């Protein structure tokens, strides 16, 4: 019942003010473009480096964060791909570490092939580290 009242209220608002719908569509478009621009900037400001001892991830421009995960602390690795990431052939590599504080490090927006290659390379380093 409440949904019908809300729908009739919105319909009467649109009929009384014909400018309301185009302005809301324009606001939604500006919001969508703004969100895409922020996401693109965030992606461009994410850097990672894998060396024999650790995985390093640096993010941000104004507020920067840097994570350094020793290979010996890595527990397991996940690749995550949502519907939009699958459509764009992207993936997120999630590195789970030992400990309770900041126990995951995620690198989003990687090309799927790069994410799989990074996961496999890190897994080989984990196997090599366990053998020692």
LUMGUSE-795214 format. One record per atom (N, C-alpha, C, O): residue in one letter; x, y, z. Coordinates in steps of 0.1 Angstrom, whole numbers, padded with zeros to 4 digits, always signed. Example, Ala and Ser with C-alpha at 12.3 -4.5 7.8 and 13.67 -1.06 7.14 Angstrom:
A+0132-0057+0078 A+0123-0045+0078 A+0132-0033+0078 A+0142-0033+0085 S+0128-0022+0071 S+0137-0011+0071 S+0129+0000+0079 S+0134+0011+0080 
***
This chain:
X+0008-0012+0000 X+0000+0000+0000 X+0009+0012+0000 X+0006+0022-0007 X+0019+0012+0008 X+0028+0024+0009 X+0035+0026-0004 X+0038+0037-0008 X+0039+0015-0011 X+0046+0016-0023 X+0037+0023-0034 X+0042+0031-0042 X+0024+0020-0034 X+0015+0026-0043 X+0013+0041-0040 X+0013+0049-0050 X+0013+0044-0028 X+0012+0059-0024 X+0025+0066-0028 X+0024+0077-0033 X+0036+0060-0026 X+0049+0066-0030 X+0050+0067-0045 X+0054+0078-0050 X+0045+0057-0053 X+0046+0058-0067 X+0036+0068-0073 X+0039+0076-0082 X+0024+0069-0067 X+0015+0080-0071 X+0020+0094-0068 X+0018+0103-0075 X+0027+0095-0057 X+0033+0108-0053 X+0044+0112-0063 X+0045+0124-0067 X+0052+0103-0067 X+0063+0105-0076 X+0057+0109-0090 X+0061+0118-0097 X+0047+0101-0094 X+0040+0104-0107 X+0034+0118-0107 X+0035+0125-0117 X+0027+0122-0096 X+0021+0135-0096 X+0032+0146-0096 X+0030+0156-0102 X+0043+0143-0090 X+0054+0153-0090 X+0059+0155-0104 X+0062+0166-0108 X+0061+0144-0111 X+0066+0144-0125 X+0056+0151-0134 X+0060+0159-0143 X+0043+0149-0132 X+0033+0155-0141 X+0032+0170-0138 X+0030+0178-0147 X+0034+0174-0125 X+0033+0188-0122 X+0045+0196-0126 X+0045+0208-0129 X+0057+0189-0126 X+0070+0196-0128 X+0077+0188-0139 X+0084+0179-0136 X+0075+0191-0152 X+0081+0184-0163 X+0096+0185-0163 X+0102+0176-0170 X+0102+0194-0157 X+0117+0196-0157 X+0123+0186-0147 X+0135+0184-0148 X+0116+0180-0138 X+0121+0172-0127 X+0128+0159-0133 X+0139+0156-0129 X+0122+0152-0142 X+0128+0140-0147 X+0141+0142-0155 X+0151+0135-0152 X+0142+0152-0164 X+0155+0154-0171 X+0166+0159-0162 X+0177+0155-0164 X+0162+0167-0152 X+0172+0171-0142 X+0178+0160-0134 X+0189+0159-0131 X+0169+0150-0130 X+0173+0139-0123 X+0182+0129-0131 X+0192+0124-0126 X+0178+0128-0144 X+0186+0120-0153 X+0200+0126-0155 X+0210+0119-0156 X+0200+0139-0156 X+0213+0147-0158 X+0222+0145-0145 X+0234+0143-0146 X+0215+0146-0133 X+0223+0144-0121 X+0228+0130-0120 X+0240+0128-0115 X+0220+0120-0124 X+0225+0106-0123 X+0237+0104-0133 X+0246+0097-0130 X+0236+0111-0145 X+0247+0110-0154 X+0260+0116-0149 X+0271+0110-0151 X+0258+0128-0143 X+0270+0134-0137 X+0276+0125-0126 X+0288+0124-0125 X+0267+0120-0118 X+0272+0111-0107 X+0279+0098-0113 X+0290+0094-0107 X+0274+0093-0123 X+0280+0081-0129 X+0294+0085-0135 X+0303+0077-0134 X+0294+0096-0142 X+0307+0100-0148 X+0317+0103-0137 X+0329+0100-0138 X+0313+0110-0127 X+0322+0113-0115 X+0327+0101-0109 X+0339+0100-0106 X+0319+0091-0106 X+0323+0078-0100 X+0333+0071-0109 X+0343+0065-0104 X+0330+0071-0122 X+0340+0064-0132 X+0353+0071-0132 X+0363+0065-0132 X+0353+0085-0131 X+0365+0092-0131 X+0373+0089-0118 X+0386+0087-0119 X+0367+0089-0107 X+0373+0086-0094 X+0379+0072-0094 X+0390+0070-0090 X+0371+0062-0099 X+0376+0048-0100 X+0388+0047-0110 X+0398+0040-0106 X+0388+0054-0121 X+0399+0054-0130 X+0412+0060-0124 X+0423+0055-0125 X+0410+0071-0117 X+0422+0078-0110 X+0427+0068-0099 X+0439+0067-0097 X+0418+0062-0092 X+0423+0053-0081 X+0431+0041-0087 X+0441+0037-0082 X+0426+0036-0098 X+0433+0025-0105 X+0447+0030-0110 X+0456+0022-0109 X+0448+0042-0115 X+0460+0047-0121 X+0470+0050-0110 X+0482+0050-0112 X+0466+0051-0097 X+0474+0054-0086 X+0477+0042-0077 X+0481+0043-0065 X+0475+0030-0083 X+0478+0017-0075 X+0490+0011-0082 X+0490+0008-0094 X+0501+0008-0074 X+0513+0002-0079 X+0516-0010-0070 X+0514-0010-0058 X+0521-0020-0076 X+0525-0032-0069 X+0539-0037-0074 X+0543-0034-0085 X+0546-0044-0065 X+0559-0049-0068 X+0561-0062-0061 X+0559-0063-0049 X+0565-0072-0068 X+0568-0085-0062 X+0583-0088-0064 X+0588-0089-0075 X+0590-0090-0052 X+0604-0094-0053 X+0605-0107-0045 X+0595-0112-0040 X+0617-0113-0045 X+0618-0126-0038 X+0614-0126-0023 X+0611-0137-0018 X+0615-0115-0017 X+0612-0114-0002 X+0597-0110+0001 X+0592-0115+0011 X+0591-0102-0007 X+0578-0096-0003 X+0570-0091-0015 X+0575-0089-0026 X+0557-0089-0012 X+0548-0082-0022 X+0546-0068-0016 X+0542-0067-0004 X+0548-0058-0024 X+0545-0044-0020 X+0534-0038-0028 X+0534-0040-0040 X+0525-0031-0021 X+0514-0024-0028 X+0513-0010-0023 X+0513-0008-0011 X+0513+0000-0032 X+0512+0014-0028 X+0500+0020-0036 X+0498+0017-0048 X+0492+0027-0028 X+0479+0033-0034 X+0479+0048-0030 X+0484+0052-0020 X+0471+0055-0038 X+0468+0069-0034 X+0476+0080-0040 X+0487+0077-0045 X+0471+0092-0039 X+0478+0103-0044 X+0479+0113-0032 X+0490+0116-0028 X+0468+0118-0027 X+0468+0127-0016 X+0470+0119-0003 X+0479+0123+0005 X+0462+0109-0001 X+0464+0100+0011 X+0469+0087+0006 X+0462+0079-0001 X+0482+0085+0009 X+0489+0073+0004 X+0489+0063+0014 X+0491+0065+0026 X+0488+0050+0010 X+0490+0039+0019 X+0500+0029+0012 X+0499+0028+0000 X+0508+0023+0020 X+0517+0013+0014 X+0517+0001+0023 X+0518+0002+0035 X+0516-0011+0017 X+0516-0024+0024 X+0527-0032+0019 X+0530-0032+0007 X+0534-0038+0028 X+0545-0047+0025 X+0543-0060+0032 X+0543-0061+0044 X+0541-0070+0023 X+0537-0084+0028 X+0549-0093+0026 X+0551-0097+0014 X+0556-0098+0036 X+0566-0108+0034 X+0560-0121+0029 X+0549-0125+0033 X+0567-0127+0020 X+0562-0140+0014 X+0560-0150+0024 X+0551-0158+0023 X+0568-0150+0035 X+0566-0160+0046 X+0553-0158+0053 X+0549-0168+0060 X+0546-0147+0052 X+0534-0144+0059 X+0521-0147+0051 X+0510-0147+0056 X+0523-0150+0038 X+0512-0153+0029 X+0506-0167+0033 X+0513-0177+0033 X+0492-0167+0035 X+0486-0179+0038 X+0480-0186+0025 X+0483-0197+0022 X+0471-0178+0018 X+0466-0183+0005 X+0462-0171-0003 X+0462-0160+0001 X+0459-0175-0016 X+0457-0165-0026 X+0443-0167-0033 X+0439-0179-0035 X+0436-0156-0036 X+0423-0158-0042 X+0423-0148-0054 X+0428-0138-0054 X+0416-0153-0065 X+0412-0144-0076 X+0397-0142-0076 X+0390-0151-0076 X+0393-0129-0076 X+0379-0126-0076 X+0375-0119-0089 X+0383-0110-0093 X+0364-0122-0094 X+0359-0116-0107 X+0344-0114-0106 X+0337-0124-0106 X+0339-0102-0104 X+0325-0099-0105 X+0320-0098-0119 X+0328-0099-0128 X+0307-0096-0121 X+0302-0095-0135 X+0308-0084-0143 X+0310-0086-0155 X+0310-0072-0137 X+0316-0061-0145 X+0331-0064-0148 X+0335-0061-0158 X+0337-0070-0138 X+0351-0074-0141 X+0353-0084-0152 X+0362-0083-0160 X+0344-0094-0152 X+0344-0104-0162 X+0341-0098-0176 X+0348-0101-0186 X+0332-0088-0176 X+0329-0081-0189 X+0341-0073-0194 X+0343-0072-0206 X+0349-0068-0185 X+0361-0060-0189 X+0373-0068-0189 X+0384-0063-0191 X+0373-0081-0186 X+0384-0090-0186 X+0394-0086-0175 X+0406-0086-0177 X+0389-0083-0163 X+0397-0078-0152 X+0395-0088-0140 X+0386-0097-0141 X+0404-0087-0130 X+0403-0095-0119 X+0409-0088-0107 X+0417-0078-0108 X+0406-0093-0095 X+0412-0088-0082 X+0419-0099-0076 X+0414-0110-0073 X+0432-0097-0073 X+0440-0107-0066 X+0439-0103-0051 X+0443-0092-0047 X+0435-0113-0043 X+0434-0111-0028 X+0445-0120-0022 X+0445-0132-0024 X+0454-0114-0014 X+0464-0121-0007 X+0461-0121+0007 X+0460-0111+0014 X+0458-0133+0013 X+0455-0135+0027 X+0468-0138+0035 X+0476-0146+0031 X+0470-0131+0046 X+0482-0132+0053 X+0479-0137+0067 X+0468-0137+0072 X+0490-0141+0074 X+0489-0145+0088 X+0488-0132+0096 X+0493-0122+0093 X+0480-0134+0107 X+0478-0122+0116 X+0464-0118+0116 X+0456-0123+0108 X+0461-0108+0124 X+0447-0103+0125 X+0445-0089+0120 X+0435-0086+0115 X+0455-0081+0121 X+0454-0067+0116 X+0458-0067+0102 X+0469-0071+0098 X+0450-0061+0093 X+0453-0060+0079 X+0456-0073+0073 X+0467-0075+0067 X+0448-0083+0075 X+0451-0097+0071 X+0449-0100+0057 X+0451-0111+0052 X+0444-0090+0049 X+0443-0092+0034 X+0448-0080+0027 X+0446-0069+0032 X+0454-0083+0016 X+0458-0072+0007 X+0452-0075-0007 X+0454-0086-0012 X+0444-0066-0012 X+0438-0068-0025 X+0443-0059-0036 X+0445-0047-0033 X+0446-0064-0047 X+0450-0056-0059 X+0439-0057-0069 X+0438-0067-0076 X+0431-0047-0071 X+0420-0047-0080 X+0424-0041-0093 X+0433-0033-0095 X+0416-0044-0103 X+0417-0038-0117 X+0429-0044-0125 X+0433-0038-0135 X+0433-0056-0121 X+0444-0062-0129 X+0438-0069-0141 X+0426-0074-0141 X+0445-0069-0153 X+0440-0077-0164 X+0440-0092-0159 X+0449-0096-0151 X+0431-0100-0164 X+0430-0113-0159 X+0442-0122-0160 X+0446-0129-0151 X+0449-0120-0172 X+0461-0128-0174 X+0472-0123-0165 X+0479-0132-0160 X+0473-0110-0162 X+0483-0105-0153 X+0480-0110-0139 X+0489-0114-0131 X+0467-0110-0135 X+0464-0115-0121 X+0467-0129-0120 X+0472-0133-0109 X+0464-0138-0130 X+0467-0152-0129 X+0483-0154-0129 X+0487-0162-0121 X+0490-0146-0137 X+0504-0147-0137 X+0510-0143-0123 X+0519-0150-0118 X+0505-0132-0117 X+0510-0128-0104 X+0507-0138-0094 X+0515-0141-0085 X+0495-0144-0094 X+0491-0154-0084 X+0500-0166-0085 X+0505-0171-0075 X+0502-0171-0098 X+0511-0183-0100 X+0525-0180-0095 X+0532-0189-0089 X+0530-0168-0098 X+0544-0165-0095 X+0545-0164-0079 X+0555-0169-0074 X+0536-0158-0073 X+0536-0157-0058 X+0534-0171-0052 X+0541-0174-0042 X+0526-0179-0058 X+0524-0193-0053 X+0537-0201-0054 X+0541-0208-0045 X+0544-0199-0065 X+0557-0206-0067 X+0567-0201-0056 X+0575-0209-0051 X+0567-0188-0053 X+0576-0183-0043 X+0572-0189-0029 X+0581-0192-0021 X+0559-0191-0027 X+0555-0197-0014 X+0560-0211-0013 X+0564-0215-0003 X+0558-0219-0024 X+0563-0233-0024 X+0578-0233-0022 X+0583-0242-0015 X+0585-0224-0029 X+0600-0224-0027 X+0603-0220-0013 X+0613-0226-0007 X+0596-0211-0007 X+0599-0206+0007 X+0596-0218+0017 X+0603-0219+0026 X+0585-0226+0014 X+0582-0237+0023 X+0592-0248+0022 X+0595-0255+0032 X+0599-0250+0010 X+0609-0260+0009 X+0621-0257+0016 X+0629-0267+0020 X+0624-0245+0019 X+0637-0241+0026 X+0635-0245+0040 X+0645-0243+0048 
***
